[in-house]
Amino acid sequence: MQNDVVRRGRLAGERSGEMMQFLSSMEADRHIADADVLVDIAHVMMLKKQQIIGENTAKELLSALLELYESGIPEQAFSVEYEDIHAGIESFLVGAAGEEIGGRLHIGRSRNDEVAACLRIRVREDIIKQLAILCRLRETLVALAEEHIATTMPGFTHLQHAQPTRLAHHLLAYEQAFSRDFDRLAESYDRVNMSPLGAAAFASTGFPVNREYVARLLGFSGILENTMDAVASRDFALEVLGDLCLMMVTASRICEELILWSSRFAGFVSLDDSFCSTSSIMPQKKNPDSAEIMRAKAGSVIGAYVSAAVVVKGLPMSYNRDLQELTPNLLRAIHDAKQSTGLLVDMLASATFDKERMRDEAGKGFSTATDLADMLVRRFDLPFRTAHTIVGMAVRKGELTLSALDSASTELLGSNLSSRGLTEADVSDVLDIEKSLEQKKVPGSPSRVSLLAAISSRKERLRADREKAEERKGLLTGSRDSLIREARRIAG
Ligand code: ARG
Protein backbone atom coordinates (compact mmCIF):
# COMPACT_ATOMS: atom_id res chain seq x y z
CA MET A 1 0.00 0.00 0.00
CA GLN A 2 1.17 3.50 -0.76
CA ASN A 3 2.34 5.66 2.12
CA ASP A 4 0.70 8.69 0.55
CA VAL A 5 -2.78 8.72 2.08
CA VAL A 6 -4.02 11.02 -0.65
CA ARG A 7 -3.18 8.71 -3.54
CA ARG A 8 -3.99 5.32 -2.09
CA GLY A 9 -7.71 5.12 -2.94
CA ARG A 10 -8.07 6.17 -6.52
CA LEU A 11 -4.73 5.32 -7.98
CA ALA A 12 -2.97 2.05 -8.45
CA GLY A 13 0.44 1.20 -9.83
CA GLU A 14 3.96 2.05 -8.92
CA ARG A 15 5.42 5.34 -10.09
CA SER A 16 9.03 5.54 -11.13
CA GLY A 17 11.34 7.62 -8.97
CA GLU A 18 11.60 10.12 -11.74
CA MET A 19 7.83 10.46 -12.01
CA MET A 20 7.57 11.01 -8.26
CA GLN A 21 10.21 13.67 -8.45
CA PHE A 22 8.53 15.28 -11.42
CA LEU A 23 5.16 15.55 -9.73
CA SER A 24 6.29 16.45 -6.23
CA SER A 25 6.70 20.02 -5.04
CA MET A 26 8.63 18.84 -2.01
CA GLU A 27 11.80 20.79 -2.68
CA ALA A 28 9.97 24.11 -2.75
CA ASP A 29 7.61 22.98 -0.02
CA ARG A 30 10.46 22.94 2.49
CA HIS A 31 9.98 26.69 2.52
CA ILE A 32 6.29 26.50 3.35
CA ALA A 33 6.39 23.52 5.70
CA ASP A 34 6.38 25.60 8.89
CA ALA A 35 3.48 27.63 7.55
CA ASP A 36 1.65 24.39 6.80
CA VAL A 37 1.84 23.30 10.43
CA LEU A 38 0.31 26.62 11.51
CA VAL A 39 -2.43 26.26 8.91
CA ASP A 40 -3.16 22.74 10.17
CA ILE A 41 -3.30 23.93 13.78
CA ALA A 42 -5.71 26.74 12.94
CA HIS A 43 -7.85 24.40 10.82
CA VAL A 44 -8.17 21.89 13.66
CA MET A 45 -9.07 24.62 16.13
CA MET A 46 -11.74 25.83 13.77
CA LEU A 47 -13.12 22.30 13.22
CA LYS A 48 -13.41 21.93 16.96
CA LYS A 49 -15.01 25.31 17.51
CA GLN A 50 -17.59 24.51 14.85
CA GLN A 51 -18.13 21.08 16.43
CA ILE A 52 -17.15 19.40 13.20
CA ILE A 53 -14.71 17.24 15.15
CA GLY A 54 -14.96 16.20 18.77
CA GLU A 55 -12.98 17.48 21.72
CA ASN A 56 -10.79 14.40 21.93
CA THR A 57 -9.91 14.31 18.24
CA ALA A 58 -8.98 17.99 18.43
CA LYS A 59 -6.80 17.38 21.47
CA GLU A 60 -4.93 14.54 19.86
CA LEU A 61 -4.49 16.29 16.53
CA LEU A 62 -3.30 19.44 18.21
CA SER A 63 -0.80 17.64 20.43
CA ALA A 64 0.64 15.90 17.37
CA LEU A 65 0.79 19.17 15.43
CA LEU A 66 2.31 21.07 18.37
CA GLU A 67 4.95 18.38 18.54
CA LEU A 68 5.78 19.14 14.89
CA TYR A 69 5.76 22.86 15.66
CA GLU A 70 8.10 22.48 18.62
CA SER A 71 10.44 19.69 17.54
CA GLY A 72 10.32 20.16 13.80
CA ILE A 73 8.76 18.15 11.03
CA PRO A 74 10.37 14.71 10.69
CA GLU A 75 12.36 14.16 7.53
CA GLN A 76 10.10 11.33 6.41
CA ALA A 77 7.30 13.84 5.77
CA PHE A 78 9.52 15.43 3.12
CA SER A 79 9.92 12.28 1.04
CA VAL A 80 9.27 12.79 -2.67
CA GLU A 81 6.93 9.84 -2.59
CA TYR A 82 4.46 12.46 -1.34
CA GLU A 83 3.22 14.87 -3.92
CA ASP A 84 3.72 17.68 -1.51
CA ILE A 85 4.26 18.63 2.11
CA HIS A 86 0.51 18.71 2.74
CA ALA A 87 0.26 15.02 1.87
CA GLY A 88 3.51 14.36 3.71
CA ILE A 89 2.33 15.85 6.99
CA GLU A 90 -1.12 14.33 6.77
CA SER A 91 0.33 10.91 6.01
CA PHE A 92 2.71 11.30 8.93
CA LEU A 93 -0.14 12.18 11.28
CA VAL A 94 -2.22 9.25 10.08
CA GLY A 95 0.78 7.02 10.72
CA ALA A 96 1.55 8.51 14.12
CA ALA A 97 -1.92 9.10 15.57
CA GLY A 98 -3.84 6.48 13.63
CA GLU A 99 -6.45 6.95 10.93
CA GLU A 100 -9.27 7.49 13.47
CA ILE A 101 -7.56 10.72 14.54
CA GLY A 102 -5.14 11.68 11.76
CA GLY A 103 -7.67 10.86 9.09
CA ARG A 104 -9.92 13.68 10.30
CA LEU A 105 -7.43 16.50 9.74
CA HIS A 106 -8.47 17.15 6.17
CA ILE A 107 -12.21 17.50 6.76
CA GLY A 108 -13.65 20.42 4.83
CA ARG A 109 -10.54 21.54 3.05
CA SER A 110 -8.31 20.83 0.08
CA ARG A 111 -4.64 21.16 -0.65
CA ASN A 112 -5.73 23.93 -3.00
CA ASP A 113 -6.76 26.36 -0.28
CA GLU A 114 -4.06 24.96 1.97
CA VAL A 115 -1.16 25.71 -0.38
CA ALA A 116 -2.49 29.17 -1.18
CA ALA A 117 -2.64 29.92 2.55
CA CYS A 118 0.88 28.60 3.15
CA LEU A 119 2.28 30.70 0.34
CA ARG A 120 0.59 33.83 1.62
CA ILE A 121 1.95 33.20 5.12
CA ARG A 122 5.44 32.66 3.78
CA VAL A 123 5.33 35.68 1.48
CA ARG A 124 4.03 38.06 4.12
CA GLU A 125 6.94 37.10 6.39
CA ASP A 126 9.37 37.64 3.55
CA ILE A 127 7.85 41.03 2.78
CA ILE A 128 8.41 42.07 6.38
CA LYS A 129 12.05 41.01 6.17
CA GLN A 130 12.48 42.80 2.85
CA LEU A 131 10.91 45.94 4.29
CA ALA A 132 13.42 45.88 7.14
CA ILE A 133 16.30 45.49 4.68
CA LEU A 134 14.99 48.38 2.61
CA CYS A 135 14.93 50.51 5.75
CA ARG A 136 18.55 49.62 6.48
CA LEU A 137 19.52 50.34 2.89
CA ARG A 138 17.82 53.72 2.97
CA GLU A 139 19.35 54.49 6.34
CA THR A 140 22.81 53.75 4.94
CA LEU A 141 22.20 55.96 1.92
CA VAL A 142 21.00 58.82 4.11
CA ALA A 143 23.98 58.44 6.45
CA LEU A 144 26.38 58.49 3.51
CA ALA A 145 24.58 61.50 2.09
CA GLU A 146 25.03 63.29 5.39
CA GLU A 147 28.72 62.53 5.24
CA HIS A 148 28.98 63.76 1.66
CA ILE A 149 26.95 66.96 1.66
CA ALA A 150 30.01 68.85 0.48
CA THR A 151 31.38 66.19 -1.86
CA THR A 152 31.05 67.84 -5.23
CA MET A 153 30.94 65.54 -8.21
CA PRO A 154 29.96 65.56 -11.85
CA GLY A 155 26.38 64.72 -12.66
CA PHE A 156 25.79 62.89 -15.90
CA THR A 157 23.21 62.60 -18.61
CA HIS A 158 23.96 60.16 -21.42
CA LEU A 159 27.00 59.32 -19.28
CA GLN A 160 28.50 62.66 -20.37
CA HIS A 161 29.50 65.27 -17.81
CA ALA A 162 26.38 67.41 -17.58
CA GLN A 163 26.17 69.61 -14.49
CA PRO A 164 27.91 69.51 -11.14
CA THR A 165 26.10 67.93 -8.26
CA ARG A 166 26.94 66.51 -4.87
CA LEU A 167 27.41 62.91 -3.89
CA ALA A 168 24.71 63.42 -1.27
CA HIS A 169 22.28 64.37 -4.02
CA HIS A 170 23.16 61.28 -6.02
CA LEU A 171 22.76 58.95 -3.03
CA LEU A 172 19.48 60.54 -1.99
CA ALA A 173 18.14 59.87 -5.48
CA TYR A 174 18.56 56.16 -4.78
CA GLU A 175 17.10 56.50 -1.31
CA GLN A 176 13.99 58.06 -2.78
CA ALA A 177 13.64 55.26 -5.32
CA PHE A 178 14.06 52.60 -2.64
CA SER A 179 11.45 54.33 -0.52
CA ARG A 180 8.95 53.77 -3.33
CA ASP A 181 9.94 50.11 -3.33
CA PHE A 182 9.14 50.12 0.36
CA ASP A 183 5.74 51.68 -0.35
CA ARG A 184 4.94 49.20 -3.08
CA LEU A 185 5.80 46.18 -0.96
CA ALA A 186 3.94 47.58 2.03
CA GLU A 187 0.83 48.05 -0.12
CA SER A 188 1.15 44.59 -1.62
CA TYR A 189 1.32 43.18 1.89
CA ASP A 190 -2.32 44.10 2.43
CA ARG A 191 -3.37 42.10 -0.61
CA VAL A 192 -1.12 39.18 0.32
CA ASN A 193 -2.41 38.97 3.86
CA MET A 194 -5.87 37.61 3.00
CA SER A 195 -7.07 34.11 3.78
CA PRO A 196 -8.11 31.64 1.09
CA LEU A 197 -9.00 29.01 3.72
CA GLY A 198 -12.48 27.55 3.61
CA ALA A 199 -12.42 27.58 -0.17
CA ALA A 200 -11.46 23.88 -0.14
CA ALA A 201 -11.01 22.67 -3.73
CA PHE A 202 -12.74 25.82 -5.03
CA ALA A 203 -16.45 25.45 -4.25
CA SER A 204 -16.02 25.58 -0.45
CA THR A 205 -17.57 22.80 1.62
CA GLY A 206 -20.85 21.65 3.06
CA PHE A 207 -19.28 21.48 6.51
CA PRO A 208 -20.10 24.59 8.52
CA VAL A 209 -16.52 25.91 8.48
CA ASN A 210 -15.84 29.35 9.91
CA ARG A 211 -13.68 31.19 7.41
CA GLU A 212 -13.37 34.42 9.42
CA TYR A 213 -12.32 32.59 12.56
CA VAL A 214 -9.56 30.60 10.88
CA ALA A 215 -8.36 33.74 9.10
CA ARG A 216 -8.18 35.60 12.40
CA LEU A 217 -6.30 32.76 14.06
CA LEU A 218 -3.62 32.97 11.38
CA GLY A 219 -3.29 36.74 11.51
CA PHE A 220 -4.85 37.32 8.10
CA SER A 221 -6.65 40.63 7.87
CA GLY A 222 -9.66 39.15 6.10
CA ILE A 223 -10.87 36.44 3.75
CA LEU A 224 -10.73 36.22 -0.03
CA GLU A 225 -14.44 36.10 -0.48
CA ASN A 226 -14.96 34.22 -3.73
CA THR A 227 -13.77 30.69 -3.06
CA MET A 228 -12.88 30.04 -6.68
CA ASP A 229 -10.65 33.10 -6.81
CA ALA A 230 -9.18 32.14 -3.45
CA VAL A 231 -7.57 28.97 -4.83
CA ALA A 232 -7.03 30.02 -8.43
CA SER A 233 -5.37 33.39 -8.10
CA ARG A 234 -1.67 34.03 -7.78
CA ASP A 235 -1.73 37.72 -8.59
CA PHE A 236 -0.56 38.32 -5.03
CA ALA A 237 2.62 36.48 -5.95
CA LEU A 238 2.98 38.24 -9.28
CA GLU A 239 2.48 41.58 -7.58
CA VAL A 240 5.25 40.91 -5.09
CA LEU A 241 7.48 39.63 -7.86
CA GLY A 242 6.75 42.82 -9.78
CA ASP A 243 7.68 44.89 -6.74
CA LEU A 244 10.91 42.94 -6.37
CA CYS A 245 11.71 43.39 -10.07
CA LEU A 246 11.42 47.15 -9.75
CA MET A 247 13.49 47.15 -6.57
CA MET A 248 16.19 45.02 -8.19
CA VAL A 249 16.22 47.22 -11.29
CA THR A 250 17.13 50.13 -9.03
CA ALA A 251 19.64 48.02 -7.09
CA SER A 252 21.28 46.97 -10.35
CA ARG A 253 21.65 50.61 -11.35
CA ILE A 254 23.48 51.48 -8.17
CA CYS A 255 25.66 48.38 -8.69
CA GLU A 256 26.40 49.47 -12.23
CA GLU A 257 27.53 52.84 -10.91
CA LEU A 258 29.73 51.28 -8.26
CA ILE A 259 31.31 49.19 -11.01
CA LEU A 260 31.84 52.20 -13.28
CA TRP A 261 33.01 54.40 -10.46
CA SER A 262 35.54 51.88 -9.23
CA SER A 263 37.10 51.62 -12.68
CA ARG A 264 40.40 53.45 -12.92
CA PHE A 265 39.15 55.92 -15.50
CA ALA A 266 36.59 57.17 -12.97
CA GLY A 267 38.33 56.37 -9.71
CA PHE A 268 35.45 57.73 -7.66
CA VAL A 269 35.05 54.83 -5.31
CA SER A 270 36.95 51.95 -3.85
CA LEU A 271 34.94 48.98 -2.67
CA ASP A 272 36.10 47.15 0.40
CA ASP A 273 38.29 44.16 -0.48
CA SER A 274 35.75 41.81 1.08
CA PHE A 275 33.35 42.68 -1.76
CA CYS A 276 35.93 42.18 -4.49
CA SER A 277 37.72 39.36 -6.28
CA THR A 278 41.03 39.18 -8.03
CA SER A 279 42.22 37.47 -11.20
CA SER A 280 43.73 34.02 -11.43
CA ILE A 281 46.27 35.32 -13.92
CA MET A 282 46.56 39.08 -13.40
CA PRO A 283 47.92 39.52 -9.89
CA GLN A 284 47.19 43.23 -9.76
CA LYS A 285 43.44 42.94 -10.33
CA LYS A 286 40.73 44.00 -7.90
CA ASN A 287 37.35 43.39 -9.44
CA PRO A 288 33.92 44.49 -8.14
CA ASP A 289 32.44 41.00 -8.52
CA SER A 290 29.80 41.34 -5.80
CA ALA A 291 28.30 44.34 -7.54
CA GLU A 292 28.38 42.42 -10.81
CA ILE A 293 26.58 39.42 -9.35
CA MET A 294 23.97 41.74 -7.86
CA ARG A 295 23.53 43.42 -11.22
CA ALA A 296 22.92 39.99 -12.72
CA LYS A 297 20.53 38.96 -9.93
CA ALA A 298 18.18 41.66 -11.18
CA GLY A 299 18.00 39.59 -14.36
CA SER A 300 17.17 36.44 -12.39
CA VAL A 301 14.41 38.21 -10.51
CA ILE A 302 12.93 39.61 -13.71
CA GLY A 303 13.18 36.11 -15.19
CA ALA A 304 11.33 34.68 -12.20
CA TYR A 305 8.57 37.23 -12.68
CA VAL A 306 8.23 36.36 -16.35
CA SER A 307 8.22 32.61 -15.65
CA ALA A 308 5.59 33.01 -12.94
CA ALA A 309 3.38 35.24 -15.05
CA VAL A 310 3.54 32.79 -17.94
CA VAL A 311 2.55 29.93 -15.61
CA VAL A 312 -0.67 31.72 -14.66
CA LYS A 313 -1.40 33.24 -18.04
CA GLY A 314 -4.18 31.44 -19.85
CA LEU A 315 -5.01 29.02 -17.01
CA PRO A 316 -8.70 28.23 -16.90
CA MET A 317 -10.47 28.44 -13.55
CA SER A 318 -9.87 27.22 -10.93
CA TYR A 319 -6.88 25.35 -9.49
CA ASN A 320 -4.50 23.79 -12.00
CA ARG A 321 -1.38 21.93 -11.06
CA ASP A 322 0.62 24.35 -13.20
CA LEU A 323 0.41 26.72 -10.23
CA GLN A 324 2.87 24.49 -8.40
CA GLU A 325 5.53 25.51 -10.91
CA LEU A 326 5.13 29.15 -9.93
CA THR A 327 6.31 28.60 -6.37
CA PRO A 328 10.03 27.93 -6.97
CA ASN A 329 10.24 31.09 -9.08
CA LEU A 330 8.60 33.11 -6.36
CA LEU A 331 10.85 31.72 -3.63
CA ARG A 332 14.01 32.12 -5.68
CA ALA A 333 13.25 35.74 -6.50
CA ILE A 334 12.43 36.53 -2.88
CA HIS A 335 15.69 34.93 -1.77
CA ASP A 336 17.84 36.64 -4.42
CA ALA A 337 16.30 40.03 -3.83
CA LYS A 338 16.66 39.78 -0.07
CA GLN A 339 20.23 38.61 -0.25
CA SER A 340 21.32 41.17 -2.83
CA THR A 341 19.82 44.16 -1.10
CA GLY A 342 21.10 42.97 2.27
CA LEU A 343 24.65 42.73 0.95
CA LEU A 344 24.29 46.03 -0.87
CA VAL A 345 23.86 47.72 2.51
CA ASP A 346 27.29 46.56 3.66
CA MET A 347 28.90 47.11 0.29
CA LEU A 348 27.82 50.75 0.36
CA ALA A 349 28.61 51.29 4.02
CA SER A 350 32.17 50.00 3.59
CA ALA A 351 32.96 51.81 0.32
CA THR A 352 35.42 54.71 0.27
CA PHE A 353 34.65 57.64 -1.96
CA ASP A 354 37.50 59.71 -3.40
CA LYS A 355 36.26 63.24 -2.82
CA GLU A 356 39.15 64.84 -4.66
CA ARG A 357 38.72 62.77 -7.79
CA MET A 358 35.03 63.58 -7.83
CA ARG A 359 35.72 67.27 -7.31
CA ASP A 360 38.32 67.23 -10.12
CA GLU A 361 35.83 65.86 -12.58
CA ALA A 362 32.92 68.07 -11.51
CA GLY A 363 33.91 71.04 -13.63
CA LYS A 364 34.92 69.16 -16.72
CA GLY A 365 33.04 69.29 -20.01
CA PHE A 366 31.86 72.89 -19.43
CA SER A 367 29.55 71.56 -16.77
CA THR A 368 28.42 75.03 -15.65
CA ALA A 369 27.57 76.26 -19.16
CA THR A 370 23.86 76.23 -18.26
CA ASP A 371 24.54 78.67 -15.41
CA LEU A 372 26.26 80.98 -17.87
CA ALA A 373 23.30 80.84 -20.26
CA ASP A 374 20.94 81.48 -17.32
CA MET A 375 23.01 84.48 -16.27
CA LEU A 376 22.81 85.97 -19.78
CA VAL A 377 19.05 85.56 -19.66
CA ARG A 378 18.82 87.39 -16.34
CA ARG A 379 21.36 90.05 -17.04
CA PHE A 380 20.52 90.95 -20.65
CA ASP A 381 16.90 89.86 -20.72
CA LEU A 382 17.69 87.45 -23.56
CA PRO A 383 15.37 84.62 -24.54
CA PHE A 384 16.82 81.39 -23.12
CA ARG A 385 17.21 79.91 -26.61
CA THR A 386 19.34 82.90 -27.69
CA ALA A 387 21.59 82.61 -24.62
CA HIS A 388 21.80 78.83 -25.13
CA THR A 389 22.94 79.41 -28.73
CA ILE A 390 25.59 81.98 -27.76
CA VAL A 391 27.07 79.72 -25.10
CA GLY A 392 26.86 76.69 -27.39
CA MET A 393 28.75 78.57 -30.13
CA ALA A 394 31.47 79.52 -27.65
CA VAL A 395 31.79 75.90 -26.48
CA ARG A 396 32.04 74.82 -30.09
CA LYS A 397 35.03 77.14 -30.41
CA GLY A 398 36.51 75.34 -27.44
CA GLU A 399 36.38 77.94 -24.67
CA LEU A 400 33.96 79.72 -22.38
CA THR A 401 35.75 83.07 -22.21
CA LEU A 402 34.49 86.60 -22.56
CA SER A 403 36.02 86.92 -26.02
CA ALA A 404 34.48 83.67 -27.25
CA LEU A 405 31.10 84.82 -25.97
CA ASP A 406 31.57 88.21 -27.56
CA SER A 407 32.32 86.80 -30.97
CA ALA A 408 29.36 84.41 -30.73
CA SER A 409 27.09 87.25 -29.69
CA THR A 410 28.35 89.47 -32.49
CA GLU A 411 27.78 86.72 -35.00
CA LEU A 412 24.28 86.01 -33.72
CA LEU A 413 22.98 89.41 -32.55
CA GLY A 414 25.30 91.88 -34.25
CA SER A 415 26.65 93.22 -30.95
CA ASN A 416 28.97 91.92 -28.27
CA LEU A 417 28.27 91.45 -24.58
CA SER A 418 31.29 93.22 -23.13
CA SER A 419 30.04 96.50 -24.60
CA ARG A 420 26.87 95.86 -22.53
CA GLY A 421 28.98 95.54 -19.38
CA LEU A 422 29.89 91.83 -19.20
CA THR A 423 33.35 91.29 -17.71
CA GLU A 424 35.80 88.39 -17.58
CA ALA A 425 35.19 88.25 -13.82
CA ASP A 426 31.41 87.91 -14.34
CA VAL A 427 32.05 84.96 -16.63
CA SER A 428 34.48 83.12 -14.38
CA ASP A 429 32.26 83.84 -11.38
CA VAL A 430 29.19 82.26 -12.92
CA LEU A 431 31.18 79.25 -14.08
CA ASP A 432 32.31 78.50 -10.53
CA ILE A 433 31.10 75.05 -9.58
CA GLU A 434 30.38 75.68 -5.92
CA LYS A 435 28.53 78.89 -6.69
CA SER A 436 26.51 77.08 -9.33
CA LEU A 437 25.52 74.45 -6.78
CA GLU A 438 24.61 76.98 -4.11
CA GLN A 439 22.29 78.78 -6.53
CA LYS A 440 20.13 75.70 -6.67
CA LYS A 441 17.86 76.05 -3.71
CA VAL A 442 14.58 74.55 -4.89
CA PRO A 443 13.41 71.50 -2.91
CA GLY A 444 15.34 68.35 -3.74
CA SER A 445 18.27 70.16 -5.34
CA PRO A 446 22.00 69.79 -4.60
CA SER A 447 22.69 73.03 -2.66
CA ARG A 448 23.78 72.57 0.91
CA VAL A 449 20.59 74.02 2.31
CA SER A 450 18.38 71.81 0.12
CA LEU A 451 20.41 68.73 0.96
CA LEU A 452 20.14 69.41 4.68
CA ALA A 453 16.39 69.83 4.36
CA ALA A 454 16.12 66.64 2.30
CA ILE A 455 18.18 64.64 4.77
CA SER A 456 16.00 65.68 7.65
CA SER A 457 12.75 64.95 5.81
CA ARG A 458 14.03 61.58 4.59
CA LYS A 459 14.99 60.67 8.15
CA GLU A 460 11.49 61.53 9.28
CA ARG A 461 9.96 59.41 6.55
CA LEU A 462 12.29 56.56 7.34
CA ARG A 463 11.28 56.64 10.98
CA ALA A 464 7.61 56.39 10.04
CA ASP A 465 8.29 53.53 7.60
CA ARG A 466 10.30 51.65 10.15
CA GLU A 467 7.42 51.93 12.59
CA LYS A 468 5.00 50.68 9.95
CA ALA A 469 7.18 47.62 9.28
CA GLU A 470 7.72 46.94 12.97
CA GLU A 471 4.01 47.20 13.65
CA ARG A 472 3.20 44.57 11.02
CA LYS A 473 5.89 42.31 12.35
CA GLY A 474 4.48 42.71 15.84
CA LEU A 475 0.97 41.81 14.67
CA LEU A 476 2.26 38.64 13.03
CA THR A 477 4.30 37.53 16.00
CA GLY A 478 1.38 38.34 18.27
CA SER A 479 -1.08 36.29 16.26
CA ARG A 480 1.28 33.36 16.01
CA ASP A 481 1.91 33.41 19.75
CA SER A 482 -1.76 33.51 20.57
CA LEU A 483 -2.54 30.73 18.07
CA ILE A 484 0.03 28.47 19.71
CA ARG A 485 -1.07 29.44 23.23
CA GLU A 486 -4.68 28.63 22.43
CA ALA A 487 -3.73 25.36 20.72
CA ARG A 488 -1.69 24.35 23.78
CA ARG A 489 -4.61 25.18 26.05
CA ILE A 490 -6.95 22.96 24.04
CA ALA A 491 -4.39 20.18 23.75
CA GLY A 492 -4.10 20.31 27.54
N1 ARG B 1 1.65 20.99 -4.35
C1 ARG B 1 0.52 21.66 -4.84
C2 ARG B 1 0.91 23.09 -5.25
O1 ARG B 1 1.95 23.52 -4.94
C3 ARG B 1 -0.53 21.71 -3.79
C4 ARG B 1 -1.94 21.64 -4.29
C5 ARG B 1 -2.19 20.33 -4.96
N2 ARG B 1 -3.56 20.24 -5.35
C6 ARG B 1 -3.99 19.31 -6.20
N3 ARG B 1 -5.25 19.32 -6.47
N4 ARG B 1 -3.21 18.44 -6.76
O2 ARG B 1 0.16 23.76 -5.88
Residues whose N, C-alpha, C, O or C-beta is under 5 A from the ligand:
A	BS01	LIG	S25 E83 D84 R111 N112 V115 L323 Q324
